[in-house]
Amino acid sequence: MRLPDWIEAFLPHPATAYAGDDDRMALAIELARQNVRRETGGPFAAAIFDTTTRRLVSVGVNLVALHGCSVAHAETLAIMLAQRRLGTHDLARPGLSPHELATSAAPCAMCLGAIPWSGVRRVVCGARDEDIRAVGFDEGDKPPGWAKKLQARGITVIEDVRRAEAAEILREYVLRGGLLYNSRTIP
């Protein structure tokens, strides 16, 4: 699975360091915005960063509708591409710097399950689950207190980074007539 062609030209120079959560989230949000405006996918984006160098390792944008693949979520793509780039299934492998996932919106049930297996040690989220559900997406059955459950596994979770801006991308997607895939109400 390939990311849209516009992403390579959009990304800054590989040596760019992202100083803080706000900078890393700004990149994820702008990727989500561009994915919506370029009509290449849903209103979600994510990026993996090396927490020692603060450099970008990989990005992902939601490609569910574009590729007809229910698992083509931004987080899963960012994780897979980081693992491919680093040559390991474990981003916490000894000898590697810790890695962080910055995601424009809180992870859905599927992506939440992928995070511990990936080796990511820190997750930074923009929009909250309620922002995502408010526009009509079904995020699946996430356990109450999911952030605390990740933290109990040694994964730091930071929420609400640029939340209002991230939530606005979700609303823009809906206003533009974006497909609300998997928006069924589960009995």
Secondary structure, 3 states (H helix, E strand, C coil): CCCCCHHHHHCCCCCCECCCHHHHHHHHHHHHHHHHHCCCCCCCEEEEEECCCCEEEEEEECCHHHHCCCCCCHHHHHHHHHHHHHCCCCCCCCCCCCEEEEEEECCCHHHHHHHHHHCCCEEEEEECHHHHHHCCCCCCCCCCCHHHHHHHCCCEEECCCCHHHHHHHHHHHHHCCCCCCCCCCCC
